[in-house]
Amino acid sequence: MDKQVNFLMKNLTLLGHEPIAAGFTGSPDKYTATIKKLNPDLLWNLFESFNGSKQMAYLGVLLLDDIGIPYTGNNSQAVLFTTDSSITKSIMADAKIPVLPHYRLGDEQPQPAHGRWHLGPVHGRDAAQAVTVESFAELQKAIALKSLVGEFYAEC
């Protein structure tokens, strides 16, 4: 168990609760059956991935929304929007909130912008996968070479 889970387990116990730690792995049906069987008063939401996939992290809270178990944190829609940079930027732009030039690899070619482009995975914030290129030309080169694996997002 990681430090965060240990901390919560210890302190919830001190407060008189009977916490149970359960990971979110396997099939969604198995997870749903386990949660229904446990029938907790409250689920402490620490979802960061599903079966190792950060882009599926929202699935845990989506299932909790469907089951109707109260839980801490944001609902599934908020989790989906905030773990996908391009969705978040699009919503902000639609609301007339200024955003940096951005581009989801695979979409139409981005408009040229001067300066560095920071590229990272669309889902999550894995700094180990982040790349910085010094210019729009280098961004185009990286796209043309398809040197980026998976769904990436770029902003200037």
Backbone bond lengths (Angstrom), bond angles and torsions (degrees), N, CA, C in turn:
res aa  C-N    CA-C-N  psi(-1)  N-CA   C-N-CA  omega(-1)  CA-C   N-CA-C  phi
1 M - - - 1.446 - - 1.528 109.97 -
2 D 1.308 116.88 143.61 1.462 118.24 -179.06 1.534 111.15 -82.71
3 K 1.315 115.35 171.42 1.472 121.78 -175.09 1.527 112.25 -59.86
4 Q 1.318 116.31 -40.28 1.461 120.31 -178.11 1.532 111.06 -63.23
5 V 1.324 116.44 -44.22 1.464 120.63 179.15 1.522 110.05 -65.66
6 N 1.338 116.95 -44.91 1.472 120.53 178.04 1.525 111.24 -58.12
7 F 1.307 116.36 -44.13 1.470 121.56 179.46 1.530 110.45 -59.09
8 L 1.340 115.80 -48.65 1.465 119.57 -179.20 1.523 111.56 -64.20
9 M 1.324 116.60 -44.51 1.466 120.38 -179.39 1.531 110.39 -58.81
10 K 1.316 116.51 -47.76 1.466 121.68 -178.49 1.533 110.98 -60.65
11 N 1.336 115.78 -49.77 1.464 119.60 -174.58 1.522 113.31 -74.24
12 L 1.307 118.42 -33.54 1.463 119.55 175.31 1.529 110.67 -67.34
13 T 1.330 115.88 -35.45 1.467 120.34 175.73 1.531 110.25 -64.59
14 L 1.329 116.91 -44.33 1.467 120.93 178.41 1.532 111.57 -60.53
15 L 1.312 116.59 -28.54 1.471 121.03 179.50 1.533 112.33 -85.50
16 G 1.345 115.80 2.98 1.465 119.50 176.12 1.512 115.63 94.90
17 H 1.311 117.74 7.05 1.465 121.14 178.76 1.526 110.23 -90.18
18 E 1.300 116.22 165.81 1.463 122.41 177.26 1.535 108.48 -116.41
19 P 1.334 116.61 77.92 1.471 118.86 -176.16 1.529 112.89 -72.39
20 I 1.309 114.66 149.51 1.467 122.94 174.99 1.523 106.01 -129.50
21 A 1.316 116.96 127.12 1.470 120.51 176.83 1.522 108.66 -89.89
22 A 1.324 115.78 130.20 1.468 120.82 178.57 1.518 108.45 -140.58
23 G 1.306 116.44 126.82 1.463 120.96 178.39 1.517 111.49 -81.96
24 F 1.309 114.96 163.01 1.459 121.85 -180.00 1.521 108.84 -108.92
25 T 1.315 115.75 84.48 1.467 121.58 179.23 1.521 108.44 -137.69
26 G 1.309 115.90 171.70 1.462 119.75 -179.51 1.508 110.59 84.60
27 S 1.318 115.90 -148.36 1.467 119.97 -177.99 1.530 110.11 -92.75
28 P 1.316 116.66 152.31 1.468 119.54 175.70 1.537 111.81 -58.23
29 D 1.334 117.23 -34.94 1.472 119.80 178.84 1.527 111.20 -63.54
30 K 1.333 116.73 -41.70 1.466 121.30 178.95 1.532 109.73 -64.13
31 Y 1.302 116.05 -44.31 1.469 121.58 179.20 1.527 110.16 -60.49
32 T 1.340 116.72 -48.37 1.462 121.48 -179.59 1.526 110.60 -60.13
33 A 1.332 117.36 -44.20 1.467 121.11 179.70 1.533 110.68 -62.52
34 T 1.333 117.46 -41.22 1.467 121.04 179.93 1.523 110.54 -63.61
35 I 1.325 116.84 -45.72 1.467 120.68 -179.53 1.525 110.54 -63.76
36 K 1.336 117.26 -42.99 1.466 120.03 179.26 1.529 110.70 -63.02
37 K 1.338 116.81 -39.95 1.466 121.38 179.92 1.531 110.76 -65.00
38 L 1.336 116.72 -43.44 1.465 120.77 179.54 1.530 112.00 -69.92
39 N 1.329 116.09 -32.27 1.467 123.47 179.74 1.536 112.66 43.66
40 P 1.327 116.69 60.33 1.477 119.14 -177.50 1.523 112.33 -70.59
41 D 1.335 114.42 154.48 1.463 119.77 173.40 1.522 109.99 -68.92
42 L 1.324 115.04 -35.60 1.459 122.46 -178.58 1.525 108.71 -153.23
43 L 1.305 116.09 141.25 1.457 120.56 176.86 1.527 107.78 -110.75
44 W 1.312 115.78 127.25 1.466 120.74 178.38 1.511 107.09 -85.26
45 N 1.313 116.18 109.27 1.461 122.73 -172.55 1.533 111.87 -79.57
46 L 1.329 116.28 111.24 1.466 122.08 174.63 1.529 110.91 -121.11
47 F 1.325 117.98 22.78 1.459 121.06 -177.11 1.522 111.54 -60.21
48 E 1.310 116.30 126.50 1.464 121.68 173.71 1.519 110.98 -126.37
49 S 1.337 115.84 -14.72 1.463 119.92 178.31 1.521 108.69 -164.70
50 F 1.304 115.55 169.18 1.464 121.78 171.80 1.519 107.15 -130.02
51 N 1.324 115.88 120.88 1.465 121.68 -176.84 1.526 111.54 50.67
52 G 1.343 116.22 37.33 1.459 121.87 177.70 1.514 115.21 84.52
53 S 1.324 118.28 -0.67 1.465 121.99 -178.27 1.529 110.38 -101.40
54 K 1.341 116.66 112.41 1.468 120.63 178.53 1.526 111.33 -66.00
55 Q 1.335 117.09 -31.36 1.448 118.87 -177.91 1.528 112.25 -70.37
56 M 1.336 117.51 -12.28 1.455 120.75 177.55 1.531 112.32 -104.68
57 A 1.324 118.01 11.93 1.465 121.81 -176.95 1.528 112.27 -57.84
58 Y 1.317 117.25 -33.48 1.461 120.60 -178.87 1.525 112.50 -66.01
59 L 1.341 117.42 -18.84 1.460 120.79 -176.67 1.532 111.81 -60.94
60 G 1.343 117.31 -37.08 1.466 119.99 178.94 1.512 112.35 -59.16
61 V 1.329 117.20 -48.49 1.460 119.36 -179.88 1.521 111.54 -74.07
62 L 1.321 118.12 -28.25 1.462 120.84 175.15 1.532 109.61 -61.35
63 L 1.336 116.28 -43.92 1.465 119.88 177.82 1.526 111.17 -66.01
64 L 1.335 117.35 -38.44 1.468 119.80 177.07 1.523 110.96 -64.34
65 D 1.335 116.98 -39.12 1.470 120.28 175.95 1.529 109.42 -59.02
66 D 1.337 116.16 -43.81 1.459 121.60 -177.91 1.528 111.72 -67.06
67 I 1.338 117.58 -40.87 1.464 122.16 -178.86 1.524 110.83 -71.78
68 G 1.344 115.75 -34.15 1.461 120.03 -179.03 1.517 113.61 90.75
69 I 1.333 117.47 18.50 1.467 121.47 177.32 1.525 107.71 -83.42
70 P 1.339 119.07 128.79 1.459 119.34 176.83 1.528 110.86 -66.82
71 Y 1.312 116.10 143.09 1.468 120.93 -178.27 1.515 109.91 -146.90
72 T 1.329 115.28 161.80 1.456 120.65 177.68 1.520 109.32 -82.99
73 G 1.321 116.36 158.13 1.459 121.24 174.58 1.514 113.12 91.57
74 N 1.317 114.31 -170.40 1.464 121.76 -176.39 1.517 112.48 -80.57
75 N 1.340 115.04 159.02 1.458 119.34 176.83 1.533 110.45 -75.59
76 S 1.314 115.50 173.59 1.473 120.51 -173.24 1.526 112.77 -61.69
77 Q 1.313 118.32 -36.79 1.459 120.36 -179.69 1.529 110.70 -64.23
78 A 1.313 116.44 -44.76 1.470 120.13 178.95 1.525 110.75 -63.46
79 V 1.327 117.07 -41.27 1.469 120.64 179.59 1.529 109.78 -63.40
80 L 1.326 117.47 -44.53 1.463 120.67 178.87 1.527 110.78 -60.19
81 F 1.325 116.83 -47.86 1.464 120.29 -178.01 1.514 112.55 -63.83
82 T 1.311 117.64 -38.75 1.460 119.74 -174.50 1.521 113.81 -86.37
83 T 1.321 118.24 -8.83 1.460 119.54 175.53 1.519 111.40 -100.79
84 D 1.304 118.11 -0.24 1.462 122.26 177.71 1.527 107.65 -121.00
85 S 1.330 115.43 102.75 1.468 120.71 -174.76 1.516 113.23 -56.33
86 S 1.318 118.07 -38.92 1.465 118.98 -176.59 1.520 111.38 -69.95
87 I 1.335 118.50 -36.15 1.466 120.34 176.50 1.527 109.40 -65.57
88 T 1.328 116.38 -45.98 1.461 120.90 -179.90 1.523 110.78 -58.33
89 K 1.338 116.95 -47.54 1.473 120.37 -179.14 1.526 110.80 -64.25
90 S 1.330 117.70 -38.94 1.468 120.38 179.97 1.522 111.33 -64.63
91 I 1.328 116.85 -42.42 1.467 120.89 178.72 1.527 109.72 -63.18
92 M 1.326 116.14 -43.91 1.466 119.92 179.40 1.525 110.71 -63.06
93 A 1.325 117.40 -44.50 1.465 121.09 -179.89 1.526 110.59 -63.27
94 D 1.347 117.45 -41.71 1.473 121.10 177.95 1.522 111.47 -61.83
95 A 1.333 116.53 -30.13 1.463 121.20 179.08 1.529 111.64 -86.99
96 K 1.333 116.15 8.60 1.466 122.76 178.83 1.526 112.75 66.34
97 I 1.324 116.61 26.70 1.459 121.59 174.00 1.528 106.79 -90.27
98 P 1.318 118.24 125.92 1.468 119.71 -177.87 1.534 111.41 -60.98
99 V 1.326 115.46 133.42 1.461 121.39 176.92 1.528 108.86 -130.52
100 L 1.311 115.36 154.62 1.458 120.02 175.91 1.521 109.83 -65.59
101 P 1.347 117.52 153.21 1.454 118.20 173.48 1.527 108.89 -54.67
102 H 1.326 116.44 135.80 1.452 119.90 -177.85 1.516 110.55 -145.52
103 Y 1.309 114.61 163.84 1.448 120.29 -172.97 1.516 109.09 -158.79
104 R 1.310 116.94 130.54 1.463 121.46 174.64 1.520 106.65 -98.08
105 L 1.333 115.70 119.96 1.458 119.36 -176.35 1.517 109.44 -56.31
106 G 1.314 115.97 130.60 1.451 121.37 -176.60 1.523 111.36 108.32
107 D 1.340 117.17 -21.08 1.458 120.97 175.93 1.533 107.99 -79.20
108 E 1.326 116.12 -173.59 1.465 119.64 176.48 1.519 109.45 -57.56
109 Q 1.310 116.30 157.74 1.467 120.35 178.94 1.521 109.33 -57.40
110 P 1.325 117.15 137.17 1.466 120.24 179.86 1.523 111.27 -70.27
111 Q 1.304 115.29 156.97 1.454 120.38 173.90 1.526 108.25 -75.07
112 P 1.314 117.61 138.97 1.466 118.59 179.27 1.522 111.21 -58.50
113 A 1.287 115.57 138.73 1.465 122.16 174.21 1.520 106.51 -139.99
114 H 1.298 115.99 144.07 1.459 120.02 -177.41 1.516 110.21 -84.56
115 G 1.309 115.70 145.06 1.448 120.80 176.90 1.515 112.70 109.49
116 R 1.317 114.42 -174.26 1.461 121.02 -178.62 1.527 111.38 -71.87
117 W 1.318 114.77 147.25 1.455 121.76 171.87 1.520 106.99 -112.78
118 H 1.309 116.29 130.40 1.459 122.13 176.94 1.524 107.44 -104.04
119 L 1.312 116.08 124.71 1.449 121.39 -179.04 1.514 109.27 -113.37
120 G 1.299 115.98 139.10 1.455 120.50 178.84 1.509 109.84 -154.07
121 P 1.315 117.17 168.05 1.455 120.20 179.15 1.526 110.59 -63.35
122 V 1.327 117.06 143.22 1.461 121.92 -179.18 1.520 110.33 -59.83
123 H 1.326 117.41 -43.48 1.458 121.98 -175.65 1.511 109.77 -103.58
124 G 1.314 115.62 125.85 1.457 119.94 177.00 1.515 111.31 84.98
125 R 1.278 114.88 -176.01 1.458 121.18 -176.05 1.521 109.90 -134.49
126 D 1.314 117.39 58.00 1.455 120.53 -179.41 1.520 108.99 -81.23
127 A 1.326 115.62 99.12 1.465 121.53 -176.19 1.515 112.19 -60.05
128 A 1.321 117.57 -26.77 1.471 120.46 -179.47 1.525 111.11 -65.20
129 Q 1.334 117.39 -24.28 1.463 120.90 -179.84 1.525 112.68 -94.44
130 A 1.317 117.44 -5.42 1.463 120.45 -176.54 1.524 110.77 -73.31
131 V 1.322 114.56 147.17 1.462 122.19 -179.20 1.518 107.29 -135.33
132 T 1.328 117.08 144.09 1.458 121.01 173.83 1.521 107.83 -121.80
133 V 1.324 115.43 131.37 1.464 120.32 174.38 1.524 106.85 -116.01
134 E 1.299 116.00 151.75 1.470 120.79 -171.12 1.529 114.60 -84.03
135 S 1.326 117.88 -12.71 1.460 118.13 -176.57 1.529 110.53 -155.75
136 F 1.324 114.07 167.72 1.455 120.40 175.67 1.528 110.12 -62.31
137 A 1.330 117.51 -36.42 1.468 121.02 179.08 1.534 110.90 -61.70
138 E 1.350 116.72 -41.00 1.467 120.29 178.12 1.534 110.78 -67.14
139 L 1.335 116.27 -35.16 1.465 120.04 175.94 1.521 109.51 -61.08
140 Q 1.335 116.67 -48.17 1.456 120.35 179.22 1.525 111.32 -60.62
141 K 1.339 117.05 -39.01 1.462 121.80 178.83 1.536 110.80 -62.76
142 A 1.346 116.18 -44.86 1.467 120.77 179.60 1.530 110.44 -62.32
143 I 1.336 116.45 -38.83 1.461 120.62 178.94 1.526 109.64 -67.15
144 A 1.334 116.65 -46.12 1.466 121.08 -178.86 1.520 111.97 -62.49
145 L 1.328 117.07 -38.26 1.466 121.09 -179.77 1.521 112.19 -78.67
146 K 1.340 115.61 -9.10 1.461 120.91 -177.23 1.529 110.72 50.15
147 S 1.339 114.35 40.67 1.460 120.03 -178.92 1.524 112.17 -80.24
148 L 1.316 116.56 -2.54 1.453 120.94 179.80 1.526 108.44 -102.19
149 V 1.312 116.75 129.34 1.459 121.64 -177.90 1.521 109.24 -101.45
150 G 1.317 117.18 132.21 1.463 121.26 179.34 1.511 111.45 88.69
151 E 1.323 116.00 -171.91 1.456 121.42 179.84 1.523 109.37 -84.57
152 F 1.326 115.63 118.59 1.460 120.60 -179.96 1.508 109.59 -117.83
153 Y 1.298 114.15 159.59 1.444 123.43 -176.47 1.515 106.51 -132.99
154 A 1.320 116.62 139.37 1.467 120.01 -178.77 1.523 109.63 -125.60
155 E 1.332 114.84 141.22 1.455 118.89 172.97 1.509 108.15 -141.68
156 C 1.329 114.71 152.36 1.450 121.06 -176.18 1.495 109.74 -102.93
